[in-house]
Amino acid sequence: MRFAAALSVTGLLGFVILEALKILLAPLAAWLLAIAMVGVKLLLIVGAVVGACVAVGVGVYVYKRTRKDPLGTT
C-alpha cells in the first residue's frame, strides 16, 4: 500500500508541475520571440545604415574621380 501511495503522490505532484509549466511557458516563449524579433529588427536597421553609408561613400568617390577626368582619359 505504501508503494501505491508514493506513486499517487508522485503522479499528483507531476500533474501539478505540468500544469504550472503550461501556464508559465507560453508567456515565456512569447517574450523570447519578441526579444529575438527586436534583435533582428535592430540588425536590419544597422545593416541598412551601413549599406547607405557605403553607397554614399562609393558615390562620392566615383563623383570625385570622374570630375578630375570627365572623359575618362588619362
C-alpha positions in Angstrom: 0.0 0.0 0.0 2.9 2.4 0.7 4.2 1.9 -2.8 0.8 2.8 -4.3 0.6 5.9 -2.1 4.0 7.0 -3.2 3.1 6.5 -6.8 -0.1 8.5 -6.4 1.6 11.4 -4.6 4.3 11.4 -7.3 1.7 11.4 -10.0 -0.2 14.3 -8.4 2.9 16.3 -7.9 3.9 15.7 -11.6 0.5 16.8 -12.7 0.6 20.0 -10.7 4.1 20.8 -12.0 3.0 20.1 -15.6 0.0 22.4 -15.2 2.2 25.2 -13.8 4.7 24.8 -16.6 1.8 25.0 -19.2 0.8 28.3 -17.6 4.3 29.8 -17.4 5.9 28.6 -20.6 3.5 30.2 -23.1 4.3 33.8 -22.0 8.0 33.0 -21.6 8.1 31.7 -25.2 6.3 34.8 -26.5 8.7 37.0 -24.6 11.7 35.2 -26.0 10.3 35.5 -29.5 9.7 39.2 -29.0 13.3 39.8 -27.9 14.5 37.9 -30.9 12.3 39.9 -33.2 13.6 43.2 -31.7 17.2 41.9 -32.2 16.6 41.1 -35.8 15.0 44.5 -36.5 17.9 46.3 -34.9 20.3 44.2 -37.0 18.4 45.1 -40.2 18.4 48.8 -39.3 22.1 48.7 -38.6 22.7 46.9 -41.9 20.6 49.4 -43.8 22.5 52.3 -42.3 25.9 50.7 -43.1 24.7 50.0 -46.6 23.6 53.5 -47.1 27.0 54.8 -45.8 28.9 52.6 -48.2 26.6 53.6 -51.1 27.2 57.3 -50.4 30.9 56.8 -50.0 31.2 55.0 -53.3 29.1 57.7 -54.9 31.3 60.4 -53.6 34.4 58.5 -54.7 33.0 58.0 -58.2 31.9 61.6 -58.5 35.3 63.0 -57.5 37.1 60.5 -59.7 35.0 61.5 -62.7 35.3 65.3 -62.0 39.1 65.0 -62.2 38.9 63.4 -65.6 35.4 63.9 -67.1 36.2 62.0 -70.3 37.8 59.1 -68.6 41.1 59.6 -70.4 44.4 59.6 -68.5 
